[in-house]
Amino acid sequence: MLRLRLCAAIVSILTLATIIIAIMSEAGIGVTVALLAAAACLAIVAPFDAPTPQRRNRVLAACVGYLVATFAALAFARGAVAASILMIALVVLLQLGVGLTCWAFATRKRRRMPQSRRYFDN
């Protein structure tokens, strides 16, 4: 789960960088707000450990929230006149969101084994 949370933090930072691209290309306030909400979804769960299944489900919910907010940003950017670099960045962020969501879904029911610190059983 540590690697998943580190990747979520990196994707959150990339989302904030995409906000700068959206502002520079004058894509509209809807894209900026949706991307800010998406970055906040991942930034909320990234610093906290998730050893229990309930906390892992929270990470999954945050990844799904990121995916929905990124899709909303893509929909807003599509309706507005936007630069192609912004559309490419949003599609890449959407793909990263799908990857994070699948990863969080796959690890949501794992539990810690008492014999080892870093080994998780399915």
Buried (B, 14 or more C-beta within 10 A) or exposed (E): BEEBBEBBBEBBBBBBBBBEBBBEBEBBEBBBBBBBBBBBBBBBBBEEEBEEEEBBBBBBBBBBBBBBBBBBBBEBBEEBEBBEEBBEBBEBBBEBBBBBBEBBBEBBEBEBEEEEEEEEEE
